[in-house]
Amino acid sequence: MSSADDSVGEATGEPLTSRRYTAAQRRTADTALTLFSERGVSGTSLQMIADALGVTKAAVYHQFRTKDEIVLAVAEIELSWLEAAVAAAEAQDSDVRAREVLLTDVVDLAVRRRNLVGVLQGDPVMIRFLAEYEPFAWLMERLFAVLAGAEPDTDMRVQAAMMAAAIGGAAIHPVVAELDDDTLRGHLLSLTRRLFRLDE
């Protein structure tokens, strides 16, 4: 993904929320995300995105030069929600309150954006892209620092790792596919609060 890699290099160190996309670019990214969740990144062509938007492929090229740039836009736009959640947690005056704010926001995001979670955690192209995307790695470091603390013991490390895997995995699991958002959100919040002993 050469052009996405070039863009990643330029974005290193910048907050994800600092990158701005036009309304037209956001529509294209939203449409691409829907197709990615249905067909996978590799199974989605620029022509498919154009058809879903009801425009020509040339119009899509006018917004993004390559499909790699669309993948980058999808990742940055969607991960900006997570960055905002981490920033809100970091602003709290205690570790316990920071964890509570972060877990509540992460659960809410996982439930509201189930299609995104599936793409981020399950699509091999997106997984490979994020592994090389330095702003994502930095965001994950900040997230785990909030969850596990500055000097985490083994117990907190394991809890943080379980949370990261479990919330997203549960939100997209077929067993809960028929649950409405409020029900799923309530159960996930209850379980994560118990895991981090936030009710004690």
C-alpha positions in Angstrom: 0.0 0.0 0.0 2.6 2.5 -1.1 0.6 5.7 -1.2 -1.0 5.1 2.1 2.4 4.4 3.6 3.6 7.7 2.2 0.7 9.5 3.8 1.3 7.7 7.1 4.8 9.0 7.2 3.5 12.5 6.7 0.9 12.0 9.5 3.3 10.6 12.1 3.0 12.5 15.4 -0.1 14.4 14.4 -3.3 13.8 16.3 -5.7 11.8 14.2 -8.3 14.5 14.8 -6.0 17.2 13.3 -6.5 15.8 9.8 -9.5 17.2 8.0 -11.6 15.8 5.2 -14.2 17.5 3.1 -17.8 16.5 3.3 -17.5 14.7 0.0 -14.4 12.8 1.2 -16.2 11.8 4.3 -19.2 10.5 2.3 -16.8 8.5 0.1 -15.0 7.1 3.2 -18.4 6.2 4.9 -19.5 4.4 1.7 -16.2 2.6 1.5 -16.4 1.5 5.1 -19.9 0.0 4.4 -18.5 -1.9 1.5 -15.4 -3.0 3.4 -17.6 -4.4 6.1 -19.6 -6.4 3.5 -16.9 -7.4 1.0 -13.5 -6.8 2.8 -11.0 -4.2 1.8 -9.4 -6.3 -0.9 -12.8 -7.3 -2.3 -13.9 -3.6 -2.7 -12.9 -1.8 -5.9 -13.0 1.9 -6.7 -15.7 1.2 -9.2 -17.9 -0.4 -6.5 -17.4 2.6 -4.3 -18.3 4.9 -7.2 -21.4 2.8 -8.0 -22.5 2.9 -4.4 -22.1 6.7 -4.3 -23.9 7.1 -7.7 -21.0 8.9 -9.2 -18.3 8.1 -11.8 -15.0 6.5 -10.9 -13.4 9.8 -12.0 -15.3 11.6 -9.3 -13.9 9.3 -6.7 -10.4 9.9 -8.1 -11.1 13.6 -7.7 -11.5 13.0 -3.9 -8.8 10.4 -3.4 -5.9 9.5 -5.8 -5.9 5.8 -4.8 -7.8 3.2 -2.9 -5.0 3.2 -0.3 -5.8 6.9 0.4 -9.4 5.8 1.0 -8.3 3.1 3.5 -6.2 5.8 5.3 -9.2 8.2 5.4 -11.5 5.4 6.8 -9.0 4.6 9.5 -8.3 8.2 10.4 -11.9 9.4 10.5 -13.1 6.4 12.5 -10.1 6.3 14.9 -10.6 10.0 15.6 -13.6 8.9 17.8 -11.3 6.6 19.8 -8.7 9.4 20.1 -11.4 11.7 21.5 -12.3 9.0 24.1 -8.7 8.6 25.1 -8.2 12.4 25.4 -11.3 12.7 27.6 -10.0 9.9 29.9 -6.5 11.5 30.1 -8.2 14.7 31.3 -9.6 13.1 34.4 -8.2 13.8 37.9 -7.9 10.1 39.0 -6.8 6.8 37.5 -10.1 5.2 38.5 -12.2 7.9 36.9 -10.0 7.9 33.8 -10.6 4.1 33.3 -14.3 4.6 33.9 -14.6 7.3 31.3 -12.5 5.4 28.7 -14.3 2.1 29.2 -17.7 3.7 28.9 -16.7 5.5 25.7 -15.0 2.5 24.2 -18.0 0.3 24.8 -20.3 2.9 23.3 -18.1 3.2 20.2 -17.8 -0.6 19.8 -21.6 -0.9 19.9 -22.5 2.1 17.7 -19.8 1.3 15.1 -20.1 -2.5 15.0 -19.4 -2.5 11.2 -16.1 -0.6 11.8 -15.0 -2.9 14.6 -15.4 -5.9 12.2 -13.2 -4.2 9.6 -10.5 -3.1 12.1 -10.3 -6.4 13.9 -11.1 -8.9 11.1 -10.0 -7.5 7.8 -6.4 -8.7 7.0 -5.6 -5.6 4.8 -6.8 -3.2 7.5 -4.9 -5.1 10.2 -1.7 -5.0 8.1 -2.3 -1.3 7.4 -2.8 -0.4 11.1 0.2 -2.4 12.1 2.4 0.0 10.0 0.4 3.2 10.9 2.4 5.0 13.6 -0.3 7.3 14.9 -2.4 4.2 15.6 0.4 2.6 17.6 0.8 5.9 19.6 -2.9 6.0 20.3 -2.9 2.4 21.5 0.0 3.3 23.9 -2.1 6.1 25.3 -5.1 3.9 25.7 -3.2 1.1 27.5 -1.5 3.7 29.8 -5.0 4.8 30.9 -6.2 1.3 31.5 -3.1 -0.3 33.1 -1.5 2.8 34.7 2.0 4.2 34.4 3.6 1.2 36.1 1.2 -1.7 35.6 1.5 -5.0 37.3 0.9 -8.3 35.6 -2.8 -8.3 36.6 -3.5 -4.9 35.1 -1.7 -5.8 31.9 -3.8 -8.9 31.5 -7.0 -7.0 32.3 -6.2 -4.3 29.8 -5.3 -6.9 27.1 -8.5 -8.8 27.8 -10.6 -5.6 27.5 -9.1 -4.6 24.2 -9.8 -8.0 22.7 -13.1 -8.7 24.4 -15.1 -5.5 23.9 -14.6 -5.4 20.1 -14.9 -9.2 19.8 -18.2 -9.3 21.7 -19.7 -6.4 19.8 -19.4 -8.2 16.5 -19.9 -11.8 17.6 -22.8 -13.6 15.8 -24.2 -14.7 19.2 -25.1 -11.1 20.0 -26.0 -9.9 16.5 -29.7 -9.7 17.3 -29.3 -7.7 20.5 -30.3 -4.1 20.2 -27.6 -1.5 21.0 -28.9 -0.5 24.4 -29.0 -4.1 25.7 -25.6 -5.0 24.3 -24.1 -1.7 25.7 -25.5 -2.4 29.2 -24.1 -5.9 29.4 -20.7 -4.9 28.1 -20.5 -2.0 30.5 -21.4 -4.2 33.4 -18.8 -6.8 32.5 -16.0 -4.3 32.0 -16.8 -2.5 35.2 -16.6 -5.8 37.1 -13.3 -6.7 35.4 -11.7 -3.4 36.4 -13.4 -3.4 39.8 -15.0 0.0 39.2 -18.1 -0.8 41.3 -16.0 -1.4 44.5 
